[in-house]
Amino acid sequence: MNILIDNKIINFDKEDFPMLFSGKALVHSGASMFSVSLMTKLFEKGEKIVFFTAFPQAKELFREQLKDKIDENIIIIESGDEDTFIEELNKIKDLDERIVLFKNIENYSHKIFDKLKDHKLTIFSGDIDTCRFADELMKKEFKTKIFFSQSEKYPQEGMDNLPKYYGKITNEKYNGVLSLDIDKANI
């Protein structure tokens, strides 16, 4: 699987963090598929990761993409409960070295945001318009922001006529239309 910006292959690394991905919940905007696929790609590059989501389907997709390559560098939080997630984060001795995916942000309170707001290697992913801590998120400095659907509260330029599963990326290195090369993803 390749990640494309304006049809050119790119590779994200730790310098592109923290990240914010926004897409409307339950409309298949592409934010969910992209966040899972990016975590797979980062793991395949040798990164240590923590995977947290509200819904089991994303965990299943992640496992399918990994094709039994799961090892000690991957921590998948099985429960979608925020208190359990925070407890598990507190147990991880090498958390500062791990990329943390906090998916479905719209389903959670400020507690997880407060825990992760200063963790450099975090991906906040979900529906920014229905997120309870959206104002705090939008004040945070992100190295990478990707919008898969237009935000009503925080409108983004360049979102007109963007096809489904495509996103608008703003980053120090990249600025354009982001997509996944799904045909080669084998997922």
BELRASUL-V440827 format. One record per backbone hydrogen bond with DSSP energy under -1.0 kcal/mol. NH is the residue of the N-H (numbers start at 1). CO is the residue of the C=O. If there is no record, write none. Layout:
nh->NH co->CO
nh->NH co->CO
//
This chain:
nh->4 co->179
nh->5 co->8
nh->6 co->177
nh->8 co->5
nh->10 co->3
nh->16 co->13
nh->17 co->14
nh->19 co->122
nh->20 co->144
nh->21 co->124
nh->22 co->146
nh->23 co->126
nh->27 co->24
nh->34 co->30
nh->35 co->31
nh->36 co->32
nh->37 co->33
nh->38 co->34
nh->39 co->35
nh->40 co->36
nh->41 co->37
nh->42 co->38
nh->43 co->39
nh->44 co->40
nh->45 co->41
nh->46 co->43
nh->47 co->42
nh->49 co->73
nh->50 co->99
nh->51 co->75
nh->52 co->101
nh->60 co->56
nh->61 co->57
nh->62 co->58
nh->63 co->59
nh->64 co->60
nh->65 co->61
nh->66 co->62
nh->67 co->63
nh->74 co->71
nh->75 co->49
nh->77 co->51
nh->85 co->81
nh->86 co->82
nh->87 co->83
nh->88 co->84
nh->89 co->85
nh->90 co->86
nh->92 co->89
nh->95 co->92
nh->97 co->94
nh->98 co->95
nh->99 co->48
nh->100 co->121
nh->101 co->50
nh->102 co->123
nh->103 co->52
nh->104 co->125
nh->105 co->125
nh->107 co->104
nh->108 co->105
nh->114 co->110
nh->115 co->111
nh->116 co->112
nh->117 co->113
nh->119 co->116
nh->123 co->100
nh->124 co->19
nh->125 co->102
nh->126 co->21
nh->134 co->131
nh->137 co->133
nh->138 co->134
nh->139 co->135
nh->143 co->18
nh->144 co->18
nh->145 co->170
nh->146 co->20
nh->147 co->168
nh->148 co->22
nh->162 co->159
nh->165 co->29
nh->166 co->163
nh->167 co->178
nh->168 co->147
nh->169 co->176
nh->170 co->145
nh->171 co->174
nh->176 co->169
nh->178 co->167
nh->179 co->4
nh->181 co->2
nh->182 co->180
nh->184 co->181
nh->185 co->182
//
